[in-house]
Amino acid sequence: MGREVRPIAVSHFVTYLGDGLFYVCAALYFTRVVGLTPFVYGAALTASWLVAMAVSVPVGHLADRFESRSVAMWMLGLAGASIAVYLVTSNVVVFFVTASLLAVCTQGAQSSRAAVVARTFPPGQVTRVRAVLISTANAGLALGAALGGLVIAVDTAGAYRLAFALDAATFFLAAALLLRVPATRAAAGSAAADGTAGEKADAATDGKTAGKSDEGGVPGEISGSPFRVFRDGGYVAVGVLNMLLTLHVPLIDVALPLWITKGTQAPAWTVAAVFVVNTALVVLLQYRVSKRVTDIDAGLRVLRTGGVLLFLGMALYSLSGLPSGPWAAAGLLLCAVTVLTFGELRQTSSMNEISFRLVPDGRYGQYQGFFGMGTTVAEAVGPLLLTWLLLYHGIWGWLILGGVFLAASLAMPLCVAVARRSPLVRENAL
């Protein structure tokens, strides 16, 4: 697995290094250098992610209709071009359009690279490969954020423009690195749906079938519709539950810093400390945890433990709001983020396995596009929802959020059982 995964992992690292640089510098660049008002900047970001969410499934479908590595390279290249446009315009309309294109291409790159992984590695290795990619992505984010801190320390227009130029270059380099990955064939089902002479899906090639499709086609052939996933009720339910579970992402990024500074007596440096602990644990342990997840049943067992840990983490966060002095509050917060991260590691590893195993052959891009849409929704809605829940409801808000995590993890086996009964589900999910 090592030689094959290396170029994909390096591509991820480079991409997320640029993302970390962008996330740290973007708000200051657009408001101080470009001259956008905070309202316009925030509105453009919200609109761009809504556009990306709306088209994530058909964009993911491109990786099924065409060669997925090429689609990923095009998406990364267009994302880099979008960043470059930011350097040469201050027009508000152009900014809105460019932000939307960047969000769509970023989402498309994620789903198409997921399709590349699914078609490059055997099913038993996919979860471990994706764990490697998560670890390298977090390492890239951390390094990019550190570089962004240096840019902010310099705080000149030239420094910000140099940072954006470097970010654009990371996308182009990430696309070029994928040339070292073997080309992946287009989805067989899509070719069949178009009446062309495509290759049969893997299961059909082996003479194995999971039954006829819901459209009356022959086994192994899949409809060319880019919205087929929405008729797979079990998979949709799995995606919705995962969306609830991924609320821990905006929790760490947005709500927790506000809670630490406004709802606890902890010193301000605790904000950075909890972020460092979370990132370090993910980088160091994600692959190790993923090795325990070898099939759907193992994933469900790991997810149950993850749900309990997420609930316990929320309970510890709630205690940090009690009057206990700055050092006690800081200690509780560091314990809470540690427990939360161990739950996050299990949730991520288990859902990587489950979301892949339940995809019909030839639908990796479309299904992963839908699955990734849940994270987009969580990141779009989560900051406002979590800020309201945690800052205005305190201890009870934390316990309610923990209850949501626990309930979602316990409900997952039922939804997975429904998804497994789909006539188009991959044979290795049965």
LINDALIN-V263171 format. One record per backbone hydrogen bond with DSSP energy under -0.5 kcal/mol. NH is the residue of the N-H (numbers start at 1). CO is the residue of the C=O. Records with the same first field share a line. If there is no record, write none. Layout:
NH->CO / CO
//
This chain:
5->1
6->2
7->3
8->4
9->5
10->6
11->7
12->8
13->9
14->10
15->11
16->12
17->13
18->14
19->15
20->16
21->17
22->18
23->19
24->20
25->21
26->22
29->25
30->26
31->27
32->28
33->28 / 29
34->29
35->30
36->30
41->37
42->38
43->39
44->40
45->41
46->42
47->43
48->44
49->45
50->46
51->47
52->48
53->49
54->50
55->51
56->52 / 53
59->55
60->56
61->57
62->58 / 59
63->59 / 60
64->61
65->61
66->62
71->67
72->68
73->69
74->70
75->71
76->72
77->73
78->74
79->75
80->76
81->77
82->78
83->79
84->80
85->81
86->82
87->83 / 84
88->85
89->85
95->91
96->92
97->93
98->94
99->95
100->96
101->97
102->98
103->99
104->100
105->101
106->102
107->103
108->104
109->105
110->106
111->107
112->108
113->109
114->110
115->111
116->112
117->113
118->114
119->115
120->116 / 117
121->117
125->122
126->122 / 123
127->123
129->125
130->126
131->127
132->128
133->129
134->130
135->131
136->132
137->133
138->134
139->135
140->136
141->137
142->138
143->139
144->140
145->141
146->142
147->143
148->144
149->145
150->146
151->147
152->148
153->149
154->150
155->151
160->156
161->157
162->158
163->159
164->160
165->161
166->162
167->163
168->164
169->165
170->166
171->167
172->168
173->169
174->170
175->171
176->172
177->173
178->174 / 175
179->176
180->177
181->178
187->64
191->187
192->188
193->189
194->190
195->192
196->191
198->196
205->201
206->202
207->204
208->203
213->217
216->213
221->218
228->225
230->227
231->228
232->229
233->231
236->232
237->233
238->234
239->235
240->236
241->237
242->238
243->239
244->240
245->241
246->242
247->244
248->245
249->246
250->246
251->247
252->248
253->249
254->250
255->250
256->251
258->254
259->255
260->256
261->257
262->258
263->259
264->259 / 260
265->320
270->267
271->268
273->269
274->270
275->271
276->272
277->273
278->274
279->275
280->276
281->277
282->278
283->279
284->280
285->281
286->282
289->285
290->286
291->287
292->289
293->290
294->292
299->295
300->296
301->297
302->298
303->299
304->300
305->301
306->302
307->303
308->304
309->305
310->306
311->307
312->308
313->309
314->310
315->311
316->312
317->313
318->314
319->315
320->316
321->318
322->319
324->322
329->325
330->326
331->327
332->328
333->329
334->330
335->331
336->332
337->333
338->334
339->335
340->336
341->337
342->338
343->339
344->340
345->341
346->342
347->343
348->344
349->345
350->346
351->347
352->348
353->349
354->350
355->351
356->352
357->353
358->354
359->356
363->360
367->363
368->364
369->365
370->366
371->367
372->368
373->369
374->370 / 371
375->371
376->372
377->373
378->374
379->375
380->376
381->377
382->377 / 378
385->381
386->382
387->383
388->384
389->385
390->386
391->387
392->387 / 388
393->389
394->390
396->393
397->393
398->394
399->395
400->396
401->397
402->398
403->399
404->400
405->401
406->402
407->403
408->404
409->405
410->406
411->407
412->408
414->411
415->411
416->412
417->413
418->414
419->415
420->416
421->417 / 418
422->419
425->422
429->426
430->427
//
